[in-house]
Amino acid sequence: MGNIIARAQGGRAQIVDTSAGVLQTFGVDVQTAIIQGGEVVVTLTNGKTQIYRFNASGRTVFGPVRTF
């Protein structure tokens, strides 16, 4: 198992295992996606921010749990 990273690709956010590849694709109109602790912080093209939370596995997320 490699490292888990978040990235924005083609207007969607992705959770990626650096060894296994894409684990999950989510969101719409995504500009940036970064992991902070147990959450993924996603910035949208309209300037809003969405917070997604990791599931117990630590390999996929659910949400958004907050939008501001």
PyMOL commands that set and color helices and strands:
alter all, ss='L'
color gray80, all
select strands_A, chain A and resi 4-9+12-17+21-26+30-36+39-44+49-54+61-67
alter strands_A, ss='S'
color yellow, strands_A
deselect
rebuild
show_as cartoon
